[in-house]
Amino acid sequence: MESPEEALDFIQSKPSPLSVYLFSSDRKLRSLVRSKIRAGALVENDALIQAGLELTLGSRKSSG
């Protein structure tokens, strides 16, 4: 992908993901992803936070 926008367009062209993990210190990019992507979970700068939570599995549209 050449740009974040191209990556977001690609993600939006697919069924809603169960989870999205975003690793970035760029506040504008994080805000852009939050506004464009709909997923069961959106986790920023962490990968283990979901492991410590006791949550039922949920989904968005056809994800999960």
C-alpha positions in Angstrom: 0.0 0.0 0.0 1.3 3.4 -0.8 -0.7 5.4 1.8 -2.8 4.9 4.9 -5.9 6.0 2.9 -5.2 3.2 0.3 -5.0 0.7 3.2 -8.2 2.0 4.7 -10.0 1.8 1.3 -8.8 -1.8 1.0 -10.1 -2.7 4.5 -13.4 -1.0 3.8 -13.8 -3.0 0.6 -13.9 -6.3 2.7 -16.4 -7.6 5.3 -16.0 -5.9 8.7 -13.1 -7.3 10.6 -13.5 -8.9 14.0 -10.5 -6.8 15.3 -8.2 -4.1 14.1 -4.8 -3.5 15.8 -3.3 -0.2 15.0 0.3 0.7 16.1 1.0 4.4 15.5 2.1 7.5 17.4 0.4 9.7 14.7 -2.7 11.1 16.3 -4.2 12.2 13.0 -3.8 8.6 11.6 -5.4 7.1 14.7 -8.3 9.5 14.4 -8.7 8.7 10.7 -8.8 5.0 11.4 -11.3 5.4 14.2 -13.6 7.4 11.9 -13.3 5.1 8.8 -13.1 1.5 10.2 -15.9 -0.3 11.8 -14.8 -3.5 13.5 -15.8 -5.7 16.5 -12.8 -4.2 18.3 -10.3 -1.4 17.5 -7.2 -1.6 19.7 -4.5 1.1 19.5 -0.9 0.5 20.5 -1.6 -2.7 22.4 -2.0 -6.3 21.5 -2.6 -7.9 24.9 -5.4 -5.7 26.3 -8.1 -8.0 25.0 -6.5 -11.1 26.6 -7.0 -9.6 30.1 -10.6 -8.8 29.6 -13.5 -11.2 30.2 -15.8 -10.3 27.4 -18.3 -12.2 25.4 -17.3 -12.5 21.8 -19.1 -10.0 19.6 -19.0 -9.0 16.0 -19.9 -6.3 13.6 -22.0 -7.3 10.6 -20.6 -10.6 9.3 -17.3 -10.6 11.3 -16.8 -13.3 13.9 
